[in-house]
Amino acid sequence: METTGQYFYFLSWMGWIIVTFFFPKSTIRTFMSILLLVVIAGSTTTVQMFGFTMTASFLVLAVTALILLVNSLKQKYILHYFSICTVALAYVCFIIFEIYDPVWIFLDRTWMLSIIILYLSLLLFKTKRERFVYMLAGVLLGEILRSIVTDRIFSYSDTGSFEFLAVLALSSAGMATWMMFETLTIQLDSLIQKSVRERQG
């Protein structure tokens, strides 16, 4: 199995274990557990749609992102739209740059692209929900644009492949790690302030 597939399966199963056994019981936990299992199961199943070959995982994620966007985009439509497009353009431009000048990709391309997506998502989006939902939407849109470009140039497109899934898994894992770090620092800060207040009487 190629490296990108290993990244995807390892991180997806780790995510499923964490969500299923460590998250408090809620509809969000159930939704995320089912979603992760469906994405893992559909990663090797392909369907033909609009002249493109897509994995079932991509279609499931696209429907999920659409539903979450409908529930999330209640204000600042234009700002969020351009922010999502920024993530998508970063995704597709990186891949096009890699195709035409691969010598500049001096590290593993999956890690480089994931770090870029993660950095932009942290920079552009503020709340936890926005970061996950809009990052997912941006990467999905970028994958669609990438498929259109490669289909026009090379007459070949494979939408939602392991390369895409690995980038999304690494970016999501990085986002979750960053949020845990933020939560930990906030808790430590509150403990320090509480200790200082107790000492001051």
N, C-alpha and C positions, 0 to 999 in steps of 0.2 A: 504493500500500500504506500502511496506517495505521502510525503511529509505533510502536505496540507490536509489530507484526509485524517492523518493521525492527530494533528492539532485540533481539528474540528471534533472528532469523536471523543478525545480525551477531555477537552474543555466542556463539551456538551454533557457528557456523563457526569463530570464533576459538578457542573451547574445543577443537573437534575437531582443529584444526591443531596447537595446543599439545600436546594429549595424544598425538596420533599421531606427531609428529616430534621432540618434546623429552622425553617421558617415557621412562625405561628400559624395555626389553622385559620384559613381565610379563603375567600373566593380567589384572591390574587395568587395564593400558593397553588390552588388547584388548577387555575388557568395556566400558570407558568409551567407546572409539571406536565400537563397534557401537551402544551405547545412544544416543549423540549422533546418529548417522546415522539410526537408527530414529525417534527423537523428531522430528528435522527432517523426515523423509519423511512422518510421520504427522500433522503439524500441520494439514494441510488436509483430512484424511479424517475423516469423522464416522460414528458408529454409534449406533443406538438401543438403549438398555439400561435396564431398570427404569423406563421412561417418560421418561428423560432423553436428551438429545442430547449425546454425548461425542465428543471427538476421539480418534483412535487414539493420539496421543502421551500423553494423560492415562491411558489404560488401560495403556500400556506402563510409564509411570512408577509407576502404582499397583501393578502386579505387581512391579516392581523394588523399590519401597519395602517391600512386604510380605515379600519374600524377605530383604532386608537387615535388616529388623526382627527376623525370626525368628532370624537369626544374631547380632544385636547385643544383644537384650534378654535377657541372661543373669542379671542381678541388678538390684536396685532398680527393679523393674517399676513400682511405684506412682509413684515419683518421676519416672521417665521418661515415664510415661503422662500425668501432670499437666503436665509440661513441654511435651510435644507438644500437648496440648490448649490450653495457654496460647498457643502460636504460632498454632494454628488459630483460636482465639477472637479474637486480635488481627487476623488476616486478615479474618475475616467481619465483625467489628465495625467495622473501618475502612470496608469497602464499604457496610455499612448506614448508617453515619454519613454517608458521601459521598452516598448516595441521598437522605436526608432533610434534610441541611443542607450542600449542596455549597459554600456560600460560604466555609467554613473551610478548604477544600482550596486553599491559596494557592500551592502548587508543583505540579509535574507529579505526578499521583496515582500513577503507576507507580514513580517514584523515591521518593516518600514512603513508600509501602507497603513497598517493597523495603528501605529503610533501617530501618524498624520491625522487619521480619522478621529482618534481619541482626543488629540490636542485641539482640533477644530471644534469638536463637540463640547469640550470643557470650556472653550473660549466663547462659543456662540450661545450656548444654552445654560440657563441658570438653575432651574429646579431639577430634582432627580427624575421626575416623570418626563420632563421635556428632553433631558439628555438621552434617555433610552429610546423614547418614541421617535424623536426627530433624527437621532443618529441612525436608527433602523430605516426610517424613511429615506434619508439621504443616501445610505449605502445601496438600498434597493433601487432608487432612481439612478444612481451612478452605474449600477450593474446593467440596467436597461439601456442606458446611453452607450455603455461599453459594447453591449451586444449589437446595437445598431451600427456602431462604427466598424467593428470587426466584420460584421456581415457585409457591409458595403465595400470594405477594402479586400477582405480575404474570402468572402462568400462562405463564411463559417461563423456560427455563433453557438455557444453552449451556456445558456443563462442559468445562473445558480449553481455553478460547479463547485467542487471542493475548494478551489482558490477563493471564491466569493465567501463560502461558508466559513472558511478558516479565518479570513479577515474579519468577518462579522463576529465570530466567536472570540477572537483575541481582543478586538475592540470592546466588546461587552464585558469580558473578563477584566480588562484594564479599567473600564468605567466602574465596575463593581468594587474593585480594589481601591480605587480613588475615593469612592463614596464611603467605604469602610474607614479609610484613613481620615476623611473629614469628620465622620461621626466620632471616631476615637479622639481626635484633637479637641473637639467641642466638649466631650465628656471630661477629658483631662483638664481643660481650661476651667470648667465649672467646678471640678474638685479642688483645683488650686485656689480659685477665688473663694470657695467656701472655707477652705483651711485658713486663708488670710483673714477673712472676716471673723472666724472663731478666735484667732489669735489676738485680733484687735479688740475683742470683747463685744 
